[in-house]
Amino acid sequence: RKEVEQDPGPFNVPEGATVAFNCTYSNSASQSFFWYRQDCRKEPKLLMSVYSSGNEDGRFTAQLNRASQYISLLIRDSKLSDSATYLCVALPEGGRRALTFGSGTRLQVQP
Amino acid sequence: DARVTQTPRDKVTEMGQEVTMRCQPILGHNTVFWYRQTMMQGLELLAYFRNRAPLDDSGMPKDRFSAEMPDATLATLKIQPSEPRDSAVYFCASGLVLAGGDNEQFFGPGTRLTVL
């Protein structure tokens, strides 16, 4: 079982739709979580960190549920430019400061 | 605009040949990571360095892969001999990791390796 699991999608949604991605992690000691975005044939880039209290950045909202060990990303009023693969990422506890990536969820926003 | 650079961007080689990939981390970053990405496996950590010292290379096939940081401005990943199953995109990332802090990793554009 992978440490971080995501639904690979693709999620095909019309412009303006609200879409939510979930991700589960198996290492209960993971201390930090992130969402990265990766465009086709490009490198991953940090989209946002995920805090226990939940956090929002414009149209994007990230939530963390430690009890159930899942992380979510909500995108409101989706734009064509949101089309990309969204990677859920966990940072294990301790000195090993290397991120563990999920396989990604592909989003395609259609006109 | 500081960024991680990687060379070459694309590499096509024949099975058995040596491949060397290079990465220049962002100046001032103390941690460098090598990842491999394939459709089947996603992003996998191969190795990483802190202050040029290797901290973890458990994700790397030791018999054919080697990673080094000869100086703070250069990280290398070498495959010898290469095999078709090594075909993937290899990403280098760097970050500034401080005690008790969580810091962003910045990825380079990747090296797309094809081994025939």
Interface residues (C-beta under 8 A of the other chain):
Chain A: Q31 S32 K42 E43 P44 K45 L46 S49 L87 L91 G95 R96 R97 A98 L99 T100 F101 G102 S103 G104
Chain B: T31 F33 Y35 Q41 G42 L43 L45 Y48 R50 L55 D56 F91 V97 D102 E104 Q105 F107 G108 P109 G110
